Amino acid sequence: MIKAHENGRKIPKEDKIFALNGRAKAMIAAKGKDKVINATIGALLDDEGQLLVLSSVVDAIKQLKPVDFAEYAPIGGTADFKKAVRKAAFGDWQPKSPTEVCATPGGTGAIRNTIANYSDIGDKVLTTDWFWGPYKTVAGEIGRDLETYRMFDEDGKYDMDSMKSKIAEILKEQDSLVILINTPAHNPTGYSLSDSDWDSLIKILNEACRGGRQITLFVDAAYVDFAGDEKKYRSFLPKLEDFNENVLPIIGYSASKTLTMYGMRCGAMICLAHSKEEAEEFKQVTEFSSRGTWSNSVHAGQTLLANIYSDPEMLAEVAEEREGFRDMLIRRGRTFSEALKDGGITGVPFDAGFFACIECDDPDAVSAAMEKQGIFVVPLAKGVRISVASISEEKCKTVAKALAGVLK
């Protein structure tokens, strides 16, 4: 550093994913679009590589008035947005628990506010060893450390024993713990917790808190509306009320992804409290944190979601169009998984979502070897990530075949 202060953070000179994307674009410009496959982009693209945006949402945006996007929104979100986001996140389910909502700039803001308010500076925050990289960035930026447990055992099952052991280890050192669980359609593996996974998880967390320890479970559900049947993939929600009073579930919801409006930065965090007092405390502390970081969230996104969920006809149009996008995404992911099997490669367990992963010993070397073939994939700590959201089914097959060749 020249004048800036590191403050214990490890700050890279460039973001790895954006650097790869930049090199992919440069190769496309030099060699042509047909010579390059860019599987790094975390947004839904069509088969020609163009950004897919819900036209029904674009129509709703055109109906916004200047006051809907130019005026400041309340720090915690507009009343109509809070009502709409409950509908959007919960679907047909109506929680018995007292709930409270805080608007955030996308799902990332919800992660930040949860860690900031439900852990102490210097605390460890826990997630799986396959995780979205910014979890570590967000935790480190506010003075926390990210710890991980093994996500999959030798049989490809969710490793509940590893989770249980790591929770016990950390709670010997600190009185509370924030756990980040990304489901359904986990980023980056595409795994979704099953109902039996949830039953085991609830039992583990309830037992871990018997000595008076506190756990905050952040359920990062950013991809819930692209995982599959919207009712089926919300079946876990009622189980969140089975936690004892020492476990606080917080749901992170991304309207940016649900509406394919990534740049509008619209999200929310929703707590399922055990009392009205606990819900009120959530509102107080999260709004305080919001004021001290981004102040308030984008008004246009809040109004947009509220308008869509208050108009049954408009909502039906959005849901129908999104279903078509989702079906295309799921086909791509399953095509990639099948092509891996055909190549004799076992991928990380995949269910749905924007990404799929392959475990390997030297991810950087694998990524570099793929790049030489004009195929760009993202190296992670345990393997490489492929964005099935950004490439066609045919390219999914090509990438799988090339990966099999490199790994062999």
BABA-428451 format. One line per field, with one value per residue (C-alpha): residue number from 0; residue in three letters; x negated, y, z. Coordinates in Angstrom, 3 decimals. Layout:
N
k [NUM;...]
r [ALA;...]
X [X;...]
Y [Y;...]
Z [Z;...]
# end
This chain:
408
k [0;1;2;3;4;5;6;7;8;9;10;11;12;13;14;15;16;17;18;19;20;21;22;23;24;25;26;27;28;29;30;31;32;33;34;35;36;37;38;39;40;41;42;43;44;45;46;47;48;49;50;51;52;53;54;55;56;57;58;59;60;61;62;63;64;65;66;67;68;69;70;71;72;73;74;75;76;77;78;79;80;81;82;83;84;85;86;87;88;89;90;91;92;93;94;95;96;97;98;99;100;101;102;103;104;105;106;107;108;109;110;111;112;113;114;115;116;117;118;119;120;121;122;123;124;125;126;127;128;129;130;131;132;133;134;135;136;137;138;139;140;141;142;143;144;145;146;147;148;149;150;151;152;153;154;155;156;157;158;159;160;161;162;163;164;165;166;167;168;169;170;171;172;173;174;175;176;177;178;179;180;181;182;183;184;185;186;187;188;189;190;191;192;193;194;195;196;197;198;199;200;201;202;203;204;205;206;207;208;209;210;211;212;213;214;215;216;217;218;219;220;221;222;223;224;225;226;227;228;229;230;231;232;233;234;235;236;237;238;239;240;241;242;243;244;245;246;247;248;249;250;251;252;253;254;255;256;257;258;259;260;261;262;263;264;265;266;267;268;269;270;271;272;273;274;275;276;277;278;279;280;281;282;283;284;285;286;287;288;289;290;291;292;293;294;295;296;297;298;299;300;301;302;303;304;305;306;307;308;309;310;311;312;313;314;315;316;317;318;319;320;321;322;323;324;325;326;327;328;329;330;331;332;333;334;335;336;337;338;339;340;341;342;343;344;345;346;347;348;349;350;351;352;353;354;355;356;357;358;359;360;361;362;363;364;365;366;367;368;369;370;371;372;373;374;375;376;377;378;379;380;381;382;383;384;385;386;387;388;389;390;391;392;393;394;395;396;397;398;399;400;401;402;403;404;405;406;407]
r [MET;ILE;LYS;ALA;HIS;GLU;ASN;GLY;ARG;LYS;ILE;PRO;LYS;GLU;ASP;LYS;ILE;PHE;ALA;LEU;ASN;GLY;ARG;ALA;LYS;ALA;MET;ILE;ALA;ALA;LYS;GLY;LYS;ASP;LYS;VAL;ILE;ASN;ALA;THR;ILE;GLY;ALA;LEU;LEU;ASP;ASP;GLU;GLY;GLN;LEU;LEU;VAL;LEU;SER;SER;VAL;VAL;ASP;ALA;ILE;LYS;GLN;LEU;LYS;PRO;VAL;ASP;PHE;ALA;GLU;TYR;ALA;PRO;ILE;GLY;GLY;THR;ALA;ASP;PHE;LYS;LYS;ALA;VAL;ARG;LYS;ALA;ALA;PHE;GLY;ASP;TRP;GLN;PRO;LYS;SER;PRO;THR;GLU;VAL;CYS;ALA;THR;PRO;GLY;GLY;THR;GLY;ALA;ILE;ARG;ASN;THR;ILE;ALA;ASN;TYR;SER;ASP;ILE;GLY;ASP;LYS;VAL;LEU;THR;THR;ASP;TRP;PHE;TRP;GLY;PRO;TYR;LYS;THR;VAL;ALA;GLY;GLU;ILE;GLY;ARG;ASP;LEU;GLU;THR;TYR;ARG;MET;PHE;ASP;GLU;ASP;GLY;LYS;TYR;ASP;MET;ASP;SER;MET;LYS;SER;LYS;ILE;ALA;GLU;ILE;LEU;LYS;GLU;GLN;ASP;SER;LEU;VAL;ILE;LEU;ILE;ASN;THR;PRO;ALA;HIS;ASN;PRO;THR;GLY;TYR;SER;LEU;SER;ASP;SER;ASP;TRP;ASP;SER;LEU;ILE;LYS;ILE;LEU;ASN;GLU;ALA;CYS;ARG;GLY;GLY;ARG;GLN;ILE;THR;LEU;PHE;VAL;ASP;ALA;ALA;TYR;VAL;ASP;PHE;ALA;GLY;ASP;GLU;LYS;LYS;TYR;ARG;SER;PHE;LEU;PRO;LYS;LEU;GLU;ASP;PHE;ASN;GLU;ASN;VAL;LEU;PRO;ILE;ILE;GLY;TYR;SER;ALA;SER;LYS;THR;LEU;THR;MET;TYR;GLY;MET;ARG;CYS;GLY;ALA;MET;ILE;CYS;LEU;ALA;HIS;SER;LYS;GLU;GLU;ALA;GLU;GLU;PHE;LYS;GLN;VAL;THR;GLU;PHE;SER;SER;ARG;GLY;THR;TRP;SER;ASN;SER;VAL;HIS;ALA;GLY;GLN;THR;LEU;LEU;ALA;ASN;ILE;TYR;SER;ASP;PRO;GLU;MET;LEU;ALA;GLU;VAL;ALA;GLU;GLU;ARG;GLU;GLY;PHE;ARG;ASP;MET;LEU;ILE;ARG;ARG;GLY;ARG;THR;PHE;SER;GLU;ALA;LEU;LYS;ASP;GLY;GLY;ILE;THR;GLY;VAL;PRO;PHE;ASP;ALA;GLY;PHE;PHE;ALA;CYS;ILE;GLU;CYS;ASP;ASP;PRO;ASP;ALA;VAL;SER;ALA;ALA;MET;GLU;LYS;GLN;GLY;ILE;PHE;VAL;VAL;PRO;LEU;ALA;LYS;GLY;VAL;ARG;ILE;SER;VAL;ALA;SER;ILE;SER;GLU;GLU;LYS;CYS;LYS;THR;VAL;ALA;LYS;ALA;LEU;ALA;GLY;VAL;LEU;LYS]
X [0.000;-1.139;1.313;4.224;4.490;4.890;6.341;5.697;7.384;5.863;6.687;5.858;4.778;7.713;10.855;10.123;13.510;13.593;10.000;10.942;13.999;11.809;9.381;12.292;13.620;10.154;9.834;13.279;12.206;8.980;10.165;13.926;16.943;17.130;13.619;14.280;16.548;16.903;18.300;17.416;20.426;22.841;25.890;28.423;27.545;29.253;27.584;25.982;24.423;26.833;28.228;31.685;34.101;37.746;39.707;42.687;40.465;39.227;42.872;43.426;40.380;41.795;44.856;42.813;43.306;40.389;41.300;40.980;37.250;36.093;37.371;35.458;36.862;37.125;33.952;35.618;37.660;41.095;44.157;45.399;42.009;41.914;45.353;44.397;41.073;42.785;45.035;42.082;39.894;42.526;44.842;48.008;46.558;47.610;45.231;46.604;43.442;43.171;41.360;39.533;37.955;35.043;34.411;30.829;28.864;29.157;28.467;24.942;26.300;28.324;25.187;23.266;25.956;26.393;22.685;22.326;25.182;25.155;21.431;18.624;15.512;12.919;15.547;15.517;18.383;19.152;20.064;19.322;15.924;17.555;18.734;19.376;16.105;17.597;18.663;14.998;14.655;17.704;16.643;13.069;14.139;15.881;13.278;14.562;12.937;14.661;14.334;15.595;16.706;16.670;19.789;19.813;18.691;17.111;20.563;21.517;23.934;24.134;21.576;23.619;20.952;18.376;20.809;21.605;17.935;17.020;19.908;18.854;15.238;16.113;18.634;15.896;14.180;17.134;20.651;22.445;22.087;23.367;23.787;24.265;26.213;26.787;29.798;31.604;29.379;26.190;23.615;21.256;22.175;25.893;26.739;30.063;30.601;33.198;35.948;33.919;30.870;32.959;34.193;30.601;29.506;32.272;31.402;27.689;28.274;30.849;28.497;25.533;27.475;28.534;25.779;27.104;25.043;26.661;26.728;27.924;28.668;28.566;30.377;29.074;32.018;30.907;31.540;34.796;36.858;34.437;34.103;37.250;40.895;41.365;43.586;41.408;38.248;39.929;40.963;38.167;39.574;42.009;39.100;37.437;40.006;38.708;35.599;35.444;35.314;31.503;31.458;32.509;33.237;32.728;33.637;31.696;33.839;32.645;35.261;32.402;32.055;35.746;36.570;33.333;32.492;29.035;27.942;30.994;29.570;32.783;32.862;34.041;33.321;36.265;36.064;38.323;38.159;39.309;40.948;42.085;39.239;36.686;38.221;38.139;34.495;33.755;35.421;33.520;30.034;30.294;31.628;28.828;26.255;27.905;27.728;24.024;23.147;25.396;27.929;31.003;31.620;32.701;36.287;37.071;36.484;38.703;41.535;41.146;41.469;44.400;46.238;45.741;46.898;49.960;51.153;52.176;52.141;48.691;47.357;48.692;46.931;43.623;43.909;44.747;41.864;39.422;40.488;39.283;35.909;35.680;36.454;33.713;31.249;32.106;31.695;28.239;27.155;28.387;26.847;23.501;23.798;24.657;21.806;19.392;20.590;20.167;16.580;15.965;15.821;17.743;18.918;19.820;23.491;25.693;29.415;30.130;28.898;26.501;23.309;21.771;18.377;15.653;13.280;9.585;6.152;4.845;7.754;5.514;3.671;6.936;8.336;5.136;5.211;8.845;8.042;5.483;8.396;10.430;12.634;12.813;13.799;13.286;10.710;11.856;10.114;11.265;11.996;13.328;16.704;18.655;21.476;24.169;26.258;24.086;23.541;25.788;26.538;24.184;21.401;22.117;21.239;18.095;16.902;17.545;15.611;12.679;12.632;12.566;9.593;7.679;8.369;7.340]
Y [0.000;3.577;5.596;3.199;1.019;-2.763;-3.150;-6.882;-7.450;-9.238;-6.996;-8.425;-6.156;-7.322;-9.427;-12.883;-13.337;-9.871;-10.344;-13.635;-12.023;-9.193;-11.642;-13.542;-10.333;-9.481;-12.928;-12.568;-9.231;-10.767;-14.202;-13.898;-14.868;-18.395;-19.200;-18.397;-19.767;-17.417;-19.469;-16.927;-14.590;-14.742;-13.562;-15.328;-14.999;-16.370;-18.842;-15.966;-14.518;-11.591;-10.624;-12.077;-9.611;-10.308;-8.199;-8.171;-6.513;-3.993;-3.122;-2.600;-0.321;1.844;2.483;3.999;7.688;10.036;10.028;6.225;6.349;9.891;10.178;8.772;5.517;4.985;3.434;0.096;0.076;1.301;-0.220;-1.569;-3.153;-4.862;-6.306;-7.421;-8.969;-11.169;-12.484;-12.884;-14.731;-16.834;-17.674;-19.344;-19.924;-17.628;-17.717;-17.770;-16.086;-12.304;-11.161;-7.972;-6.785;-4.517;-3.478;-3.974;-3.310;-6.848;-10.012;-8.811;-6.064;-8.628;-10.708;-7.658;-6.479;-9.963;-10.413;-6.856;-7.128;-10.743;-11.291;-9.456;-7.966;-10.744;-13.507;-16.442;-16.737;-20.200;-21.505;-24.463;-25.049;-24.449;-20.842;-17.600;-15.658;-12.347;-14.068;-13.876;-10.324;-9.070;-10.788;-9.519;-5.993;-5.666;-7.491;-11.071;-14.306;-16.819;-20.467;-23.443;-27.034;-29.796;-29.520;-33.037;-36.343;-39.205;-40.328;-36.899;-36.268;-33.016;-33.471;-32.792;-34.358;-31.853;-29.007;-30.253;-30.633;-27.168;-25.490;-27.130;-26.080;-22.428;-22.173;-23.169;-19.905;-17.513;-17.179;-16.691;-17.725;-16.569;-19.419;-18.720;-21.379;-20.791;-22.841;-23.693;-23.727;-23.125;-20.769;-22.167;-25.900;-25.862;-28.066;-27.664;-28.889;-31.687;-31.870;-34.513;-32.224;-29.521;-31.888;-32.782;-29.153;-28.048;-30.800;-29.889;-26.167;-26.660;-29.004;-26.653;-23.871;-25.829;-24.276;-20.786;-20.069;-18.019;-18.927;-16.751;-18.781;-16.713;-18.537;-17.068;-17.780;-15.510;-18.194;-19.613;-18.545;-20.159;-23.491;-25.174;-25.352;-22.281;-24.078;-27.174;-25.173;-23.217;-26.375;-25.823;-22.511;-23.893;-25.853;-22.564;-22.241;-25.476;-23.740;-23.059;-19.553;-19.416;-19.747;-16.762;-17.516;-14.653;-15.066;-13.176;-12.458;-10.970;-9.201;-8.243;-11.886;-12.783;-9.872;-10.146;-6.587;-7.180;-3.562;-2.246;-3.677;-4.603;-7.137;-7.710;-9.516;-11.042;-12.324;-14.975;-13.823;-15.600;-12.456;-9.009;-7.556;-9.610;-8.499;-4.875;-5.219;-6.642;-3.613;-1.184;-2.605;-3.363;0.098;1.618;-0.393;0.563;4.241;3.881;2.158;2.726;4.951;3.715;1.285;1.996;3.233;2.103;-1.588;-1.448;0.230;-2.202;-5.279;-3.730;-2.903;-6.394;-8.212;-6.003;-6.710;-10.381;-10.084;-8.508;-11.052;-13.936;-12.564;-12.219;-15.720;-17.317;-15.615;-16.438;-20.090;-20.235;-18.763;-21.174;-24.246;-23.257;-22.817;-26.196;-27.928;-26.422;-27.547;-31.092;-31.263;-30.250;-32.844;-35.607;-34.604;-34.837;-38.380;-39.307;-38.097;-40.205;-37.203;-36.910;-33.356;-31.812;-32.715;-30.416;-29.757;-26.373;-22.829;-20.580;-22.565;-26.026;-27.141;-29.719;-30.628;-30.773;-30.551;-27.481;-25.211;-22.422;-24.844;-26.326;-22.846;-21.852;-25.019;-24.373;-20.754;-21.962;-23.674;-20.457;-21.643;-19.483;-21.040;-19.696;-21.312;-21.625;-23.051;-26.643;-26.742;-24.771;-23.094;-23.105;-20.647;-22.681;-19.508;-17.827;-20.554;-22.626;-26.339;-27.123;-25.130;-26.905;-30.145;-28.599;-27.311;-30.662;-32.516;-30.086;-30.359;-34.144;-33.923;-31.509;-33.445;-36.745]
Z [0.000;-0.694;1.375;1.857;4.967;4.676;8.200;8.227;4.874;1.898;-1.043;-4.501;-7.317;-9.398;-9.023;-10.466;-12.148;-13.694;-14.899;-16.602;-18.159;-19.430;-21.067;-22.611;-24.154;-25.461;-27.075;-28.647;-30.149;-31.480;-32.682;-33.082;-31.019;-32.418;-31.140;-27.471;-24.720;-21.751;-18.852;-16.154;-16.224;-13.281;-15.205;-17.407;-21.115;-24.202;-26.576;-28.465;-25.322;-24.919;-21.513;-20.896;-19.339;-18.545;-21.057;-18.673;-16.072;-18.652;-19.356;-15.625;-15.441;-18.228;-16.064;-13.221;-12.484;-11.692;-8.000;-7.996;-8.697;-7.919;-4.348;-1.378;-0.054;3.723;5.155;5.891;2.679;1.661;3.310;-0.041;-0.747;2.645;1.999;-1.514;-0.554;2.034;-0.748;-3.101;-0.604;1.191;-1.705;-0.401;3.072;5.913;8.914;12.439;13.726;14.009;10.857;9.983;6.726;5.873;2.278;1.057;-2.147;-3.477;-1.542;-0.734;1.493;3.434;4.024;5.192;7.607;9.095;9.828;11.140;13.623;14.784;15.358;17.137;15.577;15.444;15.386;13.020;10.539;9.167;5.718;3.411;1.795;-1.586;-1.255;-3.112;-2.888;-1.664;1.594;2.587;1.288;3.194;6.426;6.196;5.334;8.709;10.779;10.837;9.650;7.400;8.483;6.490;6.965;4.357;2.215;0.729;2.185;0.216;-0.976;-2.295;0.584;2.541;5.328;8.464;10.687;9.471;10.102;13.605;14.494;13.219;15.046;18.318;17.758;17.129;19.976;22.408;21.467;21.075;22.484;19.184;15.576;12.185;9.693;5.975;4.033;0.312;-0.843;-3.063;-6.190;-4.225;-5.676;-6.951;-6.949;-7.805;-4.790;-2.944;0.612;0.750;3.366;5.226;5.073;6.699;9.419;10.276;10.170;12.536;15.014;14.938;15.485;18.237;20.101;19.659;21.409;24.493;26.585;25.952;22.838;20.057;16.365;13.509;10.389;7.214;4.397;1.165;-1.143;-3.983;-6.629;-5.257;-8.282;-10.734;-8.917;-10.242;-9.213;-7.019;-4.496;-4.246;-3.627;-0.838;1.017;3.559;4.788;7.429;8.919;9.877;12.657;14.228;15.552;19.274;20.741;20.522;16.733;14.629;10.946;8.493;4.823;2.171;-0.893;-4.190;-6.275;-8.602;-9.670;-9.544;-11.882;-13.965;-12.953;-11.487;-11.795;-9.973;-6.706;-4.958;-2.152;1.382;4.615;6.461;10.027;11.549;15.142;18.298;19.713;18.651;20.703;18.775;15.461;16.566;17.557;14.083;12.484;14.684;14.197;10.476;9.668;11.750;9.756;6.484;7.389;8.131;4.838;1.797;3.649;1.759;-1.070;-4.649;-4.695;-8.260;-7.522;-4.447;-6.317;-9.209;-6.967;-5.098;-8.328;-9.773;-6.624;-6.222;-9.783;-10.300;-14.100;-14.184;-11.678;-13.776;-16.876;-15.026;-13.517;-16.870;-18.671;-15.862;-16.010;-19.617;-18.620;-15.688;-17.802;-20.235;-17.359;-15.821;-19.205;-19.569;-16.094;-16.617;-20.090;-18.585;-15.812;-18.283;-20.596;-17.667;-16.920;-20.572;-20.298;-17.222;-14.869;-11.596;-10.982;-7.658;-6.816;-8.950;-8.678;-10.276;-10.565;-12.441;-11.779;-11.645;-10.328;-10.858;-8.031;-8.938;-7.298;-9.151;-10.159;-11.481;-13.756;-15.041;-15.708;-17.544;-19.674;-20.589;-21.450;-24.003;-25.754;-25.702;-22.837;-19.731;-16.384;-12.854;-10.525;-6.901;-3.842;-4.440;-8.159;-11.098;-11.601;-14.839;-15.463;-17.203;-17.056;-19.667;-22.287;-24.557;-24.133;-27.001;-25.357;-22.065;-23.861;-25.348;-21.975;-20.298;-23.006;-22.760;-18.962;-19.181;-21.515;-19.290;-16.093;-17.650]
# end
